Amino acid sequence: MQERSSVADLAEQLRGELNRYSPGGKLPSSRALVERFRVSPVTVSRALAQLAAEGLVVTRPGAGAFRARPRTATAPVGDTSWQEVALSADGAADLVPRSVDASGVLVSLAAPPPGVIEFSGGYLHPSLQPERAMAAALSRAGRRPGAWGRPPTDGLPELREWFARGIGGAITAAEVLITAGGQSALTIALRALAPPGAPVLVESPTYPGMLAIARAAGLRPVPVPVDAEGVRPALLADAFRASGARVFVCQPLMQNPTGAVLRSGRREEVLRIVREAGAFVVEDDFVRRLVHEDAGPLPRPLAADDPDGVVVHVCSLTKATSPSFRVSALAARGPALERLRAIQVVDTFFVPRPLQEAALELVGSPAWPRHLRTVATALRTRRDAMTSALRLHLPELALPHIPSGGYHLWLRLPDGADESALVSAALRAGVAITPGRPYFSAEPPAGHLRLSFAAVAGEGEITEGVWRLRAACDEVL
């Protein structure tokens, strides 16, 4: 059983037994609960923490857990209706309301209910994360002299140098800023390069988190269609002329969600079009460290072939490690770098030094290349298992492209299929899937699904999840 399912089950059992204890009464010790329910001490600790968060128990270090006493007074219910006016009054000068919709992001962040297979996850399953290597790196980092002091605002020089080498070309450590995860880096980039109300060109479909960033900043996403070879240059040029945009956000490598790789000839053409428009490319190189075993040589980042500062490059360690290992980099040249630096400092001051030190320890250890090789093999195996199961049991779901990197497949539904109904039916059948609608900034051409093969325990869960999805399709298609 997965750890979080064990935690939920134990919390439910303890919740049902609380009436056996009087308010303030002591619950059995953690050791007794471990022996009785045959779970790990970590599971017991997390279950008790969940009940404490619900206000049902109180934990006291060194003393144990106790049933919480009932609250004697109820806080008055306030009236927050005034906020509808305050949050909507952006002013007549604003061209785009700064609404914040995180629903497309939460799909890949929210844990599904116990027993539901997670085809919606956006991160590696714990069995694929380098937990022991990260723990050892964090332990070593904590003992470094000055590890708990204030770091340079741009980031540790050695870590900036490591990211610069990974980008390649003429990028130097002086042109790299360390940021707190790719989402934060994208937020800084869009705020630095585009004023509120401005258009920003985006691939279509594209990552919902980036669309949410743009809209929250009051920007207007303008879609540019993507095919199997990446963004279409002719349509990109048309979009620049029609919109007057000065920023284009793209994922040239294993694009999310299509998995497309921008082919060689188009790379040069895209850079030429953006340069002639007097614009920037924000290159989200999010998945370079999650290539599959059969990927072959990878194209260099766009930033490696850009001497003129057209490309603002974003890359991160998070996808290849753990959702909590939020260390990333922004690379840029010229005045744009100074603006990025200023916004980074104003927003977060700096990334905590212990985390930066741990990142240096991790990527410099022999465990790091071993981890990347292990993940490359595992992702290829899982991709092939999901692809085979879908072709066998769900041939009506079109799979136009099989990626050689990343952690998901992008499927087109039959014409007329109800995407929302299928997502709901799948959850009832016991499998969480990601709808395609949030990936489009305008009307989608058809219904789609994104299925992750990285967030599950293994091939057995993939096979079972596809069977459950078959049942859901039989219900609604």
C-alpha positions in Angstrom: 0.0 0.0 0.0 1.3 3.5 -0.8 2.4 5.5 2.2 -0.3 8.2 1.8 -3.0 5.5 1.6 -1.7 4.0 4.8 -1.8 7.4 6.5 -5.4 8.0 5.4 -6.5 4.6 6.5 -4.9 4.8 9.9 -6.2 8.4 10.5 -9.8 7.1 9.6 -9.5 4.2 12.1 -8.2 6.5 14.9 -10.9 9.1 14.1 -13.5 6.4 14.7 -12.1 5.4 18.0 -11.7 8.9 19.6 -15.0 8.6 21.4 -13.4 5.9 23.6 -11.3 8.6 25.2 -12.6 11.5 27.4 -11.6 15.0 26.3 -8.0 15.4 27.3 -7.5 11.7 27.6 -4.3 10.2 26.3 -4.2 8.0 23.2 -2.0 4.9 23.0 1.7 5.5 22.5 3.1 5.7 19.0 4.9 2.4 19.6 1.7 0.7 20.6 0.0 2.0 17.5 2.8 0.7 15.3 2.5 -2.8 16.8 -1.3 -2.8 16.7 -1.8 -1.6 13.2 1.5 -3.0 11.7 2.5 0.3 10.1 5.7 2.3 10.2 6.4 5.0 12.8 6.3 7.6 10.0 2.8 6.5 9.1 1.7 6.8 12.8 3.3 10.3 13.0 1.6 11.5 9.9 -1.8 10.1 10.8 -1.6 11.9 14.2 -0.5 15.1 12.5 -3.5 14.9 10.2 -5.9 14.5 13.2 -4.1 17.4 15.0 -4.6 19.5 11.9 -8.4 18.7 12.1 -8.5 19.8 15.7 -9.3 16.3 16.9 -6.1 15.6 18.9 -3.3 17.5 20.5 0.2 16.3 20.4 2.8 17.2 23.0 6.4 16.4 22.4 7.7 13.8 24.9 4.2 13.3 26.4 2.1 11.8 23.5 -1.2 12.5 21.8 -4.4 13.5 23.6 -8.0 13.9 22.5 -8.7 17.5 22.0 -11.2 19.3 24.3 -14.2 20.7 22.5 -14.2 24.3 21.7 -16.4 26.4 24.0 -17.0 29.3 21.7 -17.7 29.6 18.0 -16.0 32.4 16.1 -18.4 34.9 14.6 -19.0 34.5 10.9 -17.8 37.5 8.9 -19.1 39.0 5.8 -16.6 38.9 2.9 -18.9 39.8 0.1 -17.3 43.3 -0.1 -14.2 41.5 -1.6 -16.1 40.8 -4.9 -16.1 44.5 -5.6 -12.5 45.2 -4.4 -10.9 42.3 -6.3 -12.8 43.1 -9.5 -12.2 46.8 -9.6 -8.9 46.7 -11.6 -9.6 50.1 -13.2 -10.5 51.1 -16.6 -6.9 51.3 -17.8 -6.4 47.5 -17.3 -7.0 45.7 -20.6 -7.1 42.2 -19.0 -8.6 41.4 -15.5 -5.9 39.9 -13.3 -8.0 36.8 -12.4 -6.2 33.9 -10.7 -7.3 30.4 -11.8 -5.1 27.7 -10.4 -7.4 24.8 -11.3 -5.2 23.6 -14.2 -2.2 23.5 -11.9 -4.0 21.8 -9.0 -4.9 18.8 -11.1 -1.3 17.7 -11.1 -0.6 18.8 -7.5 -3.6 17.4 -5.6 -3.3 13.8 -4.3 -6.2 11.6 -5.4 -8.4 9.8 -2.8 -7.0 6.5 -1.4 -7.3 3.6 -3.9 -7.4 5.9 -6.9 -4.6 5.3 -9.5 -2.8 8.6 -10.2 -2.5 9.2 -14.0 -2.8 12.9 -13.2 0.5 13.4 -11.3 3.1 15.9 -12.4 6.1 14.5 -10.5 8.0 11.2 -10.1 6.6 8.5 -7.9 8.5 8.3 -4.6 10.0 5.0 -5.7 11.7 7.0 -8.6 12.9 9.9 -6.5 16.5 9.9 -5.2 15.3 10.1 -1.6 18.4 8.6 0.0 20.7 10.6 -2.1 18.8 13.8 -1.3 18.8 13.0 2.4 22.5 12.4 2.4 23.1 15.6 0.4 21.0 17.6 2.8 22.9 16.1 5.8 26.3 16.9 4.3 25.1 20.4 3.3 24.0 21.2 6.8 27.5 20.5 8.1 29.2 22.8 5.6 30.8 25.9 7.2 28.4 28.8 6.8 25.7 26.6 5.3 23.0 28.4 7.4 24.2 31.9 6.6 22.9 34.3 4.1 23.8 33.3 0.5 24.6 35.7 -2.4 21.3 37.1 -3.7 22.1 35.7 -7.2 22.8 32.2 -5.8 25.9 30.3 -4.8 28.7 30.8 -7.5 29.4 27.1 -7.8 25.7 26.2 -8.4 25.4 29.0 -10.9 28.5 27.6 -12.7 26.9 24.1 -12.7 23.7 25.4 -14.3 25.7 27.5 -16.9 27.7 24.4 -18.0 24.4 22.5 -18.4 23.0 25.2 -20.7 26.2 25.4 -22.8 27.2 27.9 -25.4 28.7 31.1 -24.2 26.4 31.3 -21.1 28.5 32.1 -18.0 27.8 31.8 -14.3 27.5 35.6 -14.1 24.4 35.3 -16.4 22.6 32.8 -14.2 20.2 33.5 -11.2 19.2 30.7 -8.8 15.4 30.7 -8.2 13.0 28.7 -6.2 11.6 26.3 -8.8 10.6 26.6 -12.4 7.2 28.1 -11.6 8.8 30.9 -9.7 11.4 31.4 -12.5 8.6 31.7 -15.2 6.7 34.2 -13.0 9.8 36.4 -12.7 10.4 36.2 -16.4 6.9 37.2 -17.5 6.7 40.0 -15.0 10.1 41.3 -16.1 9.5 41.2 -19.9 5.8 42.1 -20.4 3.8 45.0 -18.8 0.2 44.3 -17.5 -2.3 44.2 -20.4 0.3 43.2 -23.0 -0.1 40.1 -25.2 2.2 37.2 -24.8 2.5 34.4 -27.4 2.2 30.9 -26.1 2.3 27.4 -27.7 -1.1 25.8 -28.2 -1.6 23.6 -26.3 0.7 24.5 -23.4 1.4 24.1 -19.7 -1.6 25.4 -17.6 0.7 26.8 -14.9 2.3 29.2 -17.4 -1.2 30.3 -18.6 -2.1 30.9 -15.0 1.0 33.0 -14.4 0.2 35.2 -17.5 -3.4 35.8 -16.5 -2.6 36.5 -12.9 -0.1 39.2 -14.1 -2.8 40.8 -16.3 -1.2 39.5 -19.6 -3.2 38.3 -22.6 -2.1 34.8 -23.8 -2.2 34.5 -27.7 -2.0 30.9 -28.9 0.4 29.7 -31.6 -0.4 26.1 -32.7 2.2 23.3 -32.2 2.5 20.1 -34.4 4.7 17.0 -34.1 7.8 19.1 -34.8 7.2 21.9 -32.4 5.8 25.4 -32.9 4.9 26.3 -36.5 7.1 29.2 -37.6 4.8 30.7 -40.2 2.0 31.0 -37.6 4.5 32.4 -35.0 5.4 35.2 -37.4 1.7 35.9 -38.1 1.0 36.1 -34.4 3.8 38.6 -33.8 2.5 40.8 -36.6 -1.1 40.6 -35.5 -0.6 41.0 -31.8 2.4 43.2 -31.4 3.7 40.9 -28.7 7.2 41.2 -27.4 7.4 37.8 -25.6 7.0 34.2 -26.8 7.0 31.4 -24.2 8.0 27.9 -25.5 9.2 24.5 -24.5 11.4 23.3 -27.4 12.3 20.0 -25.8 9.5 17.4 -25.0 6.8 20.1 -25.0 4.1 19.8 -22.4 1.7 18.3 -23.2 2.4 17.1 -26.7 5.9 15.8 -26.2 7.0 17.4 -29.4 10.7 18.4 -30.0 11.4 21.5 -32.0 13.3 20.2 -35.0 16.6 21.6 -36.2 15.4 23.7 -39.1 12.7 25.3 -37.1 15.0 26.3 -34.2 17.0 28.7 -36.3 13.8 30.0 -37.9 12.1 30.6 -34.6 15.1 32.6 -33.3 15.2 34.6 -36.5 11.5 35.5 -36.3 11.7 36.5 -32.6 14.8 38.6 -33.2 13.2 40.4 -36.2 10.1 41.1 -34.0 12.4 42.7 -31.4 11.0 40.2 -28.9 12.2 37.7 -26.3 11.8 33.9 -26.1 11.2 32.5 -22.6 12.6 29.0 -23.0 11.2 26.6 -20.5 13.7 23.7 -20.6 11.8 21.8 -17.9 12.4 18.1 -18.8 15.9 17.8 -20.1 16.9 15.6 -17.2 13.9 13.3 -17.7 14.8 11.9 -21.2 14.1 8.2 -21.9 16.7 5.6 -22.4 16.0 5.5 -26.2 16.0 9.3 -26.6 19.3 9.6 -28.5 21.4 12.8 -28.6 19.5 15.9 -27.4 19.4 19.3 -29.2 21.1 22.1 -27.3 19.0 24.6 -25.5 18.0 27.6 -27.6 20.0 29.8 -25.2 23.2 28.0 -26.2 22.8 29.3 -29.8 21.8 32.9 -28.9 24.6 35.5 -28.5 22.2 38.4 -28.6 20.2 37.9 -25.4 17.0 37.0 -27.2 16.4 33.9 -25.1 15.6 33.9 -21.4 16.3 30.4 -20.3 14.5 28.5 -17.4 15.6 25.1 -16.1 15.1 23.3 -12.9 16.1 20.3 -10.7 12.6 19.7 -9.3 11.1 17.4 -12.0 14.1 15.0 -11.8 14.2 14.9 -8.0 11.2 15.8 -5.8 8.4 18.3 -5.8 9.9 19.8 -2.6 13.4 20.1 -4.1 12.7 23.5 -5.5 16.0 24.7 -7.1 16.0 26.2 -10.6 17.9 28.7 -12.7 17.2 31.7 -14.9 19.7 32.7 -17.5 19.7 35.9 -19.5 21.9 38.6 -21.0 22.0 42.4 -21.1 19.5 44.8 -19.4 16.9 41.9 -19.2 19.2 40.2 -16.7 19.2 43.2 -14.4 15.4 43.4 -14.5 15.1 39.7 -13.7 17.6 40.1 -10.8 15.7 43.1 -9.3 12.4 41.2 -9.4 13.9 38.1 -7.9 15.3 40.1 -5.0 12.1 41.9 -4.4 10.0 38.8 -4.5 12.1 36.3 -2.5 15.4 37.9 -1.5 17.2 34.6 -2.2 16.8 30.8 -2.3 17.6 29.4 1.2 21.3 28.5 1.4 20.9 25.0 2.9 18.8 24.0 -0.2 21.4 25.4 -2.6 24.2 23.7 -0.7 22.2 20.4 -0.8 21.7 20.8 -4.6 25.5 21.2 -5.0 26.1 18.1 -2.9 23.5 16.1 -4.9 24.6 17.0 -8.4 28.3 16.5 -7.5 27.8 13.0 -6.0 28.2 9.7 -7.8 24.6 9.0 -7.0 23.4 11.7 -9.4 24.3 10.2 -12.8 23.2 6.8 -11.5 19.8 8.3 -10.6 19.4 9.9 -14.0 20.2 6.5 -15.7 17.7 4.7 -13.5 15.0 7.2 -14.2 15.7 7.1 -18.0 15.2 3.3 -18.0 12.1 3.4 -15.8 10.4 6.1 -17.7 10.9 4.3 -21.0 9.6 1.0 -19.5 6.5 2.8 -18.1 5.9 4.7 -21.3 6.0 1.5 -23.4 3.7 -0.2 -20.9 1.1 2.5 -21.0 1.3 2.9 -24.8 0.8 -0.9 -25.3 -2.1 -1.0 -22.9 -3.8 1.9 -24.5 -3.4 0.5 -28.0 -4.8 -2.8 -26.9 -7.7 -1.7 -24.7 -8.5 1.9 -25.9 -7.7 2.1 -29.6 -10.4 4.8 -30.0 -8.1 7.3 -28.1 -5.7 8.7 -30.7 -2.1 8.8 -29.7 -0.4 11.0 -32.4 3.0 11.1 -30.8 5.1 8.9 -28.5 7.6 11.1 -26.7 11.2 10.2 -26.0 11.3 12.1 -22.8 9.0 13.5 -20.0 6.4 11.6 -18.0 3.1 11.7 -19.9 1.1 10.9 -23.0 -1.2 13.3 -24.9 -4.4 11.7 -26.3 -7.1 13.0 -28.5 -10.7 11.9 -27.8 -13.1 10.9 -30.5 -15.1 13.8 -32.1 -18.0 14.8 -29.9 -16.7 13.1 -26.8 -17.5 14.9 -23.5 -14.1 15.5 -21.9 -15.5 16.6 -18.5 -17.9 13.6 -18.3 -15.0 11.2 -19.0 -12.8 12.7 -16.3 -15.6 12.3 -13.8 -16.4 8.8 -14.9 -12.7 7.8 -14.7 -12.6 9.1 -11.1 -15.6 7.0 -10.2 -13.8 4.0 -11.8 -10.8 4.6 -9.6 -8.3 6.4 -11.9 -7.5 10.2 -11.9 -6.8 11.7 -15.3 -6.0 15.2 -16.5 -8.5 17.0 -18.9 -7.1 18.7 -21.9 -9.1 21.9 -21.8 -6.8 23.8 -19.3 -3.9 23.4 -21.8 -5.5 25.7 -24.3 -5.6 29.5 -24.0 -8.5 29.6 -26.6 -11.1 27.2 -27.8 -9.6 23.7 -28.2 -9.9 21.9 -31.5 -11.1 18.7 -29.8 -11.2 16.9 -26.4 -7.9 15.7 -25.0 -6.5 13.8 -22.1 -3.0 13.9 -20.5 -2.0 10.6 -18.8 1.1 10.5 -16.6 3.0 7.3 -16.3 5.6 8.6 -13.8 3.4 9.2 -10.7 2.3 5.5 -10.3 4.0 2.7 -8.5 4.9 0.6 -11.6 3.7 -1.3 -14.6 1.0 -3.1 -12.7 -0.7 0.1 -11.7 -0.5 1.3 -15.3 -2.2 -1.8 -16.6 -4.9 -1.6 -13.9 -5.4 2.1 -14.5 -6.0 1.6 -18.3 -8.5 -1.1 -17.5 -10.3 1.3 -15.2 -10.2 4.0 -17.9 -11.7 1.5 -20.3 -14.7 1.1 -18.0 -15.1 4.9 -17.8 -15.0 5.2 -21.6 -17.6 2.4 -21.9 -19.8 4.5 -19.6 -19.6 7.9 -21.4 -18.3 7.4 -25.0 
